[in-house]
Amino acid sequence: MNTRLFLDQVSEHIDCFQALRQMAPEILRAARELTATIESGKKILICGNGGSAADAQHFAAELVGRFEKERASYPALALTTDSSALTAIGNDYGFDRVFSRQVEGLGQKGDTLVVISTSGNSPNICEAVRKAVLMGMQTIGLLGRDGGCLKDEVGCPVIVPHARTARIQEVHGFILHFWACCVDEAAKAPAA
């Protein structure tokens, strides 16, 4: 076993989490937008690729199910979960449109699209954001590195300034849990 490798990764993880203090204004702004979306009776759509797709599914589950507090179920949908839609859209329109086409069909003005991308440069995520903006949706980007091209396309960019995908994803997971906690805190009494 490589003790040095382990300790180096722990140090990287801690350093990456230290950056959260500087990111607080953007994280809190996004939390307010998510809460306002739910309070106005609108829905949250979420998408990402690879590990970010798993994060999208996880976040949607926290909103539709619950995070820690018993409350009403909220309308949230991970655009990464419908294999028939993903493969049909990918085949018929190309992989760059697998999310934008779903945004077009499922999104409405006033909804919020949360995109998750460690690079900030995923073409299919960029297309989804462009479609959401055209439709009058709010857009939140949970991004990494320097934010890529998405930092200037989303309404609320939240950027984890680190070079390693694994560290970015670890912080993304924390932020998604924080947002779920904010939604829980704003919730009214549980549904009957």
C-alpha positions, 0 to 999 in steps of 0.5 A, spaced: 500 500 500 502 506 498 501 511 504 504 517 500 499 516 495 493 516 500 496 522 504 497 526 498 490 525 496 487 527 502 491 533 502 488 535 495 481 533 498 482 538 504 485 543 499 479 543 494 474 543 500 477 550 503 475 553 496 468 552 498 469 559 503 470 563 497 465 560 493 459 561 498 456 567 495 455 563 488 453 557 492 448 561 496 445 564 490 444 558 487 440 555 493 435 561 493 434 560 486 432 552 487 428 554 493 424 559 489 423 555 483 420 549 488 416 555 491 413 557 485 411 550 483 416 550 477 420 544 476 428 542 476 431 539 470 438 536 471 443 533 467 451 531 466 455 526 463 459 520 466 460 521 474 456 528 473 450 524 470 450 520 477 450 526 481 444 529 477 440 522 478 442 523 486 440 530 486 433 529 483 432 523 488 433 527 494 428 532 491 423 527 489 424 523 495 427 527 501 434 529 503 433 528 511 427 532 513 420 529 512 416 534 507 412 534 500 415 531 494 418 536 489 418 536 481 425 534 479 428 530 473 434 527 471 435 528 464 440 522 464 435 516 466 431 515 460 435 510 456 430 510 450 430 517 450 437 518 450 439 513 445 433 515 440 435 522 441 442 521 440 441 516 434 436 521 430 439 528 432 446 526 435 449 526 442 450 533 442 442 534 443 441 528 448 439 533 453 437 540 449 431 536 446 429 533 453 429 540 455 425 542 449 420 537 451 420 537 458 422 544 460 417 550 461 418 558 462 420 559 470 423 552 471 430 551 473 436 547 469 442 545 473 447 542 469 453 539 472 460 539 468 467 538 471 470 541 465 465 546 463 465 545 456 461 539 454 457 540 448 451 537 450 451 541 456 452 547 452 446 545 448 441 544 453 443 551 457 442 554 450 435 551 449 433 553 456 435 560 456 431 561 449 425 558 453 426 563 459 428 558 464 433 559 470 440 556 469 445 554 474 452 551 472 455 546 477 462 546 474 470 545 475 476 547 473 476 555 470 468 554 468 469 553 461 465 556 456 459 554 461 461 559 466 459 565 461 452 561 458 449 559 465 445 564 469 449 562 476 455 559 475 458 555 481 465 553 479 470 548 483 477 551 481 481 545 481 484 541 476 483 534 478 476 531 476 475 526 482 476 532 487 471 537 483 466 531 483 467 530 491 466 538 492 460 537 487 457 532 491 457 536 498 454 542 494 448 538 492 447 535 499 447 543 501 442 545 496 438 539 498 438 541 505 436 548 503 430 545 500 429 541 506 429 547 510 425 551 506 419 546 506 412 546 509 409 541 513 409 534 510 404 532 505 398 528 507 
